[in-house]
Amino acid sequence: QNEVRNGTDAFSVRMGFTCFMKSPSQPTDLLNLTNDTLYLSKAKELADLLLIAFNTPSGAANPRINMHKKEGSSPYNPCLAEVGSIQLEFSYLSIVTGDNKYALAANRFLETLWDLRQSNQNVYLKGLWPLFYDVVRGEFDSDIYSIGGQGDSFYEYLLKLWLLDGKKSAWLRDLYDDTIIGLKTYLIEKSAFRGNLYITSYQKGITYNMDHLSCFVPGMIALGAQSNSDMRLAKRLMHTCRSLYSTSVTGIGAEIVSFSAYGKDFRITDPKYQLRPEVLESLFVLYRQTKNPMYQDWAWEIFLAIEKYCKTPYGYSGLTDVDAPSGGFKDNQMQSFFLAETVKYLYLIFSEEELLPLDKYVLSTEAHPFRRIRPPQQNDFM
């Protein structure tokens, strides 16, 4: 508390950083769990400074801001996840403060996309959006469509924003439902060898590559499922994501695999492991939604592999090659999301459901819990 209380100078540093990485989620996370208004005041203080990021012709957030100069800049065109993964945090801050300025600023980008959808702009690939956005011109600047790296959390937030506000914003659910249609139409393929479903990217055709980051999708689909077919899809994709782990020498999943292999389901094209959480995130949601202990068993196998190959005397390290004995070399990096997400999801998988129940909380892309506005009504599908 003392560090938070006395930490105002940290908000005026003479350096730039990404708005995506400096959302007010951490202070509001602590507010959720402690009800200490200190964290709310700090969240407001940070968010008020971050609002300068939205001073662009398009209303989408600048990818970088300088707190000392109090100005944003666009040295590059940000990816979809950068401009589309701050809405949950700013919307929640509006809820707990009663000040709508945070949600209005953050959600302007989503409203722009809704207008593009309504006007049938040719950038819109039935629920999917190009991967990069020019915040100055207000135009997409890419022909790549992906729900994996650089696009992932944008699509996740369409669903979670709808859940956060009590399922009242039907247009957000419409955007999310379109995403599932686009996912099924363009990005989900069946492997030639075993017939397993996998998630790829699209650039004038499929790429056959699947990255670890895409493995949040089974959990997202399970969380938003409104039909048995959606749950079946979530389970099949979960099986594929688990196979990234179960088929490697270390029992740990690689960063990228290609399903264009011959004689086997896939081959590893990027063998490193960066302590990523996506598979465990989906296992957590699938377990909570189905109560099937198989998902706990799979999570426990992954935990044992991480303990065996990634643990060091001073923390946990990524690996250079999950398909080599001992995982290749340790990269001597413990990413921030390892504690925030990977370990948290492992803990939650084996915790009682009363701890952060999914009908009362929404977890951000960094696994920060936000209370939903109201519990689901009797006719809501969970």
Summary of the structure (lengths in Angstrom):
residues: 382
radius of gyration: 20.4
end to end distance: 36.2
largest distance: 60.3
contacts: 1267
relative contact order: 0.09
helix: 48%
strand: 12%
